[in-house]
């Protein structure tokens, strides 16, 4: 049954690809833009169905760019070198160090000791740890930091990749916590600062650090509460206890004894990297810090290259790089601008319904395009349309920036998803099935917050 569904999804993607290529370009959309839509739907169908390996679909998307005259070869291949790829690479090298030195085992023991009363408590512990950390550091960095620890927990519990439901949930908790918590403050992701910058440029209105938190906090708080409830009451957990993990961790820590020299060296590297992510991100991009941290692990003798080759899931880097190229082509060819105009500029809706549609559109767009690009594309247009409705520009800014960071479904949607997917513990279909539930829940939470909470604190929908 499921195999037939996979074939159907792949066939639908191929059909849409063929039809779009054969149709003439609509008014206002270039041929390159039309073709970029075709490639996007083809790759989306193949990624979701996994009829081809994810990495191969990413490479196919890259190859089709110059072949269909969407982008030139040099520009296409240059886009593969996006900083997000190198952030993930550097982060996974650091994660390999945590795994190889045993430092990850020590940290896992602390987490299980704090939350390890039951499998459900542990899931909530991972979720909340990820969510709270992403309030003070980029969500990318949080996922990278927790990944080897969660992997260590899964290894100790002897969870089977693709088969263990609990294994899937552990990595979902890590990614979902980082994504939800990342919209709370300016520190969680660049899209928040970009949105505030666009607001100030357009209307000379500024939102301060704590003012943003005042507006945003109910959405991640409610999201994390709902996910925690689902993990304790709804999702099927296929292990009865984690006593084995507690016992195994204690045994390993006794055998390891005091921290080794390698662990101490890695600890210093991690402190430097985390401090840079926290305090120097405006000066040194977090991707640069991640790469430098990865290099430093070799310099101080923490890891060897063979360790990295065995640990890193290279196919995820190829998949994510291909997704960046395909998504960026939509922006560079003007396809996303055309789509935004087609969706909003020609439709008259009640103001609140317009905001709800804006939230859903931005959220779905950010599943296939980086959240920074989604904000950059949608927000200027939303301002122009919002003026016709006399909408509060702060409300418009929040209605784009907050849902623009909540990509729960696809591994190509955001680095936390890509990092979690690299574990090999779940399929794309698993992420889509559960992620769409969270997307819908996020829409409903936004409606509640916009309708009841924001007016309560003096933030009116219309001017």
N, C-alpha and C positions, 0 to 999 in steps of 0.2 A: 504493500500500500504506500509506504513512505518512499520507496524507490520510484514508484510511478509519479508521485508528487514532485520529486526532484527533477525527473525528466520533463514534467509539464512546466515547471518554473523555468528550466533552462530553455525549453522550446519557445516559451513566451518571450523570454529575453531576446532570443535570436530573431523571432518574428518581428518584434518591435524595432529591433536594429535594422532589419531589412526594409520594413515599411518606411521608417524615417529617412533612410538613405534614398529610397526611390521617390518619395514625395518632394515637390518643389518647396523651397524655403518660404515660410510665411512672411508677411510684410513686417519689416523691422528686424528680421533675424537673418544673419549672414549664413552662407552655405557652410562655413567652418563651424558656426554656432550650432546649426542643425545637425551636422555630423557629430559634434561633441555630445549632443543629446543621445544620438544613436549608440555611440560607444559606451556612454554611461549606463544605459539600460541593458546593453549586452553584458557588460562586466557585472552589473548588479545581479542579473539573472544567474550568471555563472558562479558568482560568489555565494549567493544564497543557496543555490542548488548543490554547489561543490561538485559539479560534473567534471570539472577540471580542478587540479590542485590550486589553492588560492594564489600561490606564487606565480603559477603559470598564467592564470587569468590576469594578474597584475602586469606581467610581461606582455601579454597580448594587448592590453589597453595601451601600453607604452608604444608598441610597434604600430598600432593603428593610427596614432596621432599624425606622424608624417605621411603614412600611406594614404590617408584620407584628406590630406592637406588641411588638417586642423591646426597643427603647430609644426614648425620646422624641426628637423632632427636635433640640432644643437640645443634649441630651447627646450625640447621635450626631455632630452637626457639630462639637461641642467636641472630641471624641476625635480628629478629623482633625488638630487642631492639636497633636498629640503632639510632644514635644521631639525625637524621632528624625527627624521630617520636617524640622524646622528645622536640626538638625545636618547632615543630608545637603545641604540647600540652602546653608548657609553653607560647607560643605566644597567643594561644587561651584563656588561663586563663587571660592574660593581657588584651586581647580584651574584655573579659567578664566584666572586671573591668571598661573599658571605657564605655561600654554599660550600665552597672548597675548604675554607679555613675552619669551619665549624662555628663561626661567630653567629651564623643564622640559627644554629641549634640553641645557643644560649638565649638569644632573643625570643625564639619560639617558646622556650621553657618559661620565660617570664610572662608571655601572653597567655599561655595555657594555664599557668599558675593563677593568673588574675581572673580569667574567664572560663576556666576549664571544668566547671562543675558538670556540664553536660554538653553534648554536641550542639544543641540549640544555643546555649549560652556562649559557646565559642564562636559560632557564626555571628552572633550579635556583637561580640567583642571585636572581631575583625572588622565588621561593618562600621562600628562607632569609632574605632581607632583610625580607620581610613578617613571617615567623614570629618573628624575633629582635626586631624593633621592637615587636611586640605584647606582648612580655614586659615592656616598660617604659612603654607608653602604651596607651590604649584601642584595641581592634581597629578601631572605627569610624574613629578618627583615622588609623591606619596605612593603611587602605584609601583614605581621602581624600587622604593625602599621596602615596601611590604611584600613584594613578589617572592623573593627568596625565602622569606620567613613562612609565608603561606605554603610554598612548595615543600619546605622542610616538614611542616605539619602534615601535609598530604602524604609525604613519603613515609613518615613514622607510622601513620595510621594505615599504611599499606593500601591506599586507595588506588583503584585501577583507572587510568585515564580513559575517558569516553564511556566507561561503564558505571563508575561510582557517582551517584546523584549528589552525595555529600561533597565529593571532590569538585564538582561543577559549582555548587553553591558557595564553597569557600572562595573560589576565584571571582565569582559574581559579587560576593560581599566586598571583596577588596576593591574591585573596579567601581561598583555602584556607590560605595561610600565615598570614594574619591571624586566621582562625578557630581554627586549631590552636594557634598560639602564644598566643592570648588566654586560654587556660585555665591557663597556667603560673603566673601570679602574680595578686595582688589587683589589679594595675594594668590587666590586660587587659580587664576587664568588671565591671559592677556586680553581676552574679549571684554572683560569688565572695564578695564582702563580704556580700551578703545572706545567703548560705548560712551563713557563719561567724557572722553575727549571730543567725540563728535557732537555731543550735546552742548558742550561749552563753546565749540566753534560755531555751531548753528544758531544758538539762542543766548549765548553768554550766560548760561546757567551752569553752576558747578555743583557736584555732589561730593561731599566729604567722605572720608573713610568710614566713620561711624554712622553717618547718615545712610550710606549704602547698606550697612548691616541692618539698620533700623527697617529699611524697606524690604530687604531680601530674606532675613532669617526665617520667617515662617515657612517658606517654601522648602528649603532643605531640611528644616526640623521636622515638618510633617512627612516629607518623603522618607527620611531615615526612620521615623516612627512606623510608617506603613510597611516599609521593607522589613524592619525588625519584627513586626507582627507577622508578616507573611512567612518569614523564616522560622518563626516559632510555632505557627499555627497552621499554615497552608502548605508549604513545600514539603514534599516527601523526603525524609531523611532515612537513609538506608544503613545507618550504624546505630547501635543501641547505647554505646558509651565511649568515652575517650580515655578510660583508665589505662589502656595499653600505651597511649601516647605519653601520659604522665610517667608511667613506669619506665618506658624506653628512654625518655628524656633524662630522667634522673640517673639512669644507668650510664648513658652517654656522657653526661656531665661529670659523673664520678670517674669514668675512664679517662676523660680529657684532662681532669684536674684543673689547675689554674690556667688562666689565659695564656696562650702561646705567644711567641714573639710576632708571628704572622698575624694573629688576631689583633694584637695591640697596634701593629702598623696599619692594618685595615681600619681599625677604629679611628685612628687619627685622620686617615684619608676621608672617611665618611663624615667626621666632624667638620673638616674643612669644606667638603662639598655641600653639606647641609647648611652650614653657616653662609656660604656663598649664595645658595638658593634663597635663603631667608633675607639676607641683608644686602647683597650685591647684585640682585637680579636686574636692577636698572642700569648697572654698569657693565656686568658680564652676563651675557645671555645664558640661560640655564642649560642649553644644549652644549655650549662651549665648556661650561663647568663639568657637565657629565662626561664629555670626551676627555678633558684634562684629568678628571678623577680616574677614569678608566686607564689612561696612560700611566698615571702615578702608581696604580696597583702593580704594574710591571716594573716600574723604576725601583720601588721599594721591595720587590721580590715576593709579593703576596701571591700572584698567580703566574702560570706559564700559558703560552698560547694554546697548547694542546687542551688545557682545561676549558678555555673559551670556546674552542671549536666543538667540543663535546656538549657544552651547556646551552649555547645560544641556538634558538630556533630561527635559522637564517631565512626560512621561507616566509616568516611573518614580516621580516624587513622588506623582502621583495614585494609581498602583497601590499604592505602599507605604502611603500614607495610608488607602486603602480596606482594605488587609490589616490594619492596626492596628485599625480600627473593627470589622471582622468578628471578629478574634481577641479583642479586649477584650470584645465582647458575650458570648463564651463564658464569660469570667471573671465579668462583672457579673451575669449571669443564673444563675450557679451551675451551669452546664452542665459545666464542667471538674471541679468538685468531685464532682458526681454520677458522672461518667465514672471518675474516680480511685477512688471508693468501689466502683463496679461492677467495676472491673478487679482491685483488690487486696484489698478488705476481705472478700470472700466466697470467696476461693480460698486453700486451704492448700497450700503448696509447701515443699520443702526450702529452708533459709535461703539457700544460695548461688544456687539457681535463682530465688528471689524477687529477689535483688539483680540478676541478669542481666535478668529481666523488667522490673525497675524502671528499669534503664539504657535498655533498648530503648523502653519507654513514654515516658520523659522525652525521649529523643532524637527520637522521632517527633513528640511534642507540640510541641517547640520549632521544628520545621519550619513550623508554622502559627501558633504563639503566640510572643511575644517570650520570649527566654531568661530574663529576669528574672521574667516572669509564670509561666513553666513551673516555675521553682524555688519561687516563692512558693506555687504551687498544690500541687505534688507533695510537697515536703519535709515539711510538717506531718503530712500523712497517712502518709507513709513512716515517720516517727518512731513514730506510734501503732501501725502494723502491725508495725514492726520490734521493738517492745518484746515483742510476743507471741512473736517468734522469738529473743529475747535477743540481737539484733544490736548490734554496736558502733555507737553513734550517729555516730562520726567516719566510719566506713565508709559509713553511710547518706548522710551529708552529701556525701561525695565522689562517691558513686554517683548523686547527683542533679545536683550542681553541675557536675561535669566533662562528662558527656554532654549536659547542658542547654546547653552552649555550642557544641556541635558540629553546627550546622545547615549541611550542605554542599549541599543540593539546591535549594531554592526561593529566588528573589530576595526573597520577602517574609519569609523566615526570619530574616534578620539584615542589618544595614546593609552589611557588606562585600559580601554577595551582591547587594544592591540597587545599590550603587555600581558593582560590576563589570558588572552587567547593563545599566546605563545607557550603557555603551559602544556597545551595539548590535552587538557582535561575535558573540553567540551567542543561541540560542533557549532558552526554558524547558526544552524537551525535551532539549537538550544537557546542561543542568545536572542534570536529573533522572537521565539515563542514567549520567552519571559520578558524580554526587553520591551515589546509592544505593550504589555500590561503596564509597565512602569511609565512609558510615554503617555498613555491614556490617563493614568493616575496623576501624573505631573500636570496635564492639562486641567484636570478637575481641581487640583489643589490651587493652581493659578487662578481659576475662576473664583474660588472661595476667597482667596487672599485679596484679589482685585476688587471683588464685590463688597466685602465686609471689613477686611483689616485696613487696607490703605485709606478708605474714607475716615475710618476711626482715628487715624493719626494725622488727619488733615490733608491727605494726598487725594485730591479730587480728580476724577476721570476727565472732565471737561473744564475748560477755563471759564 
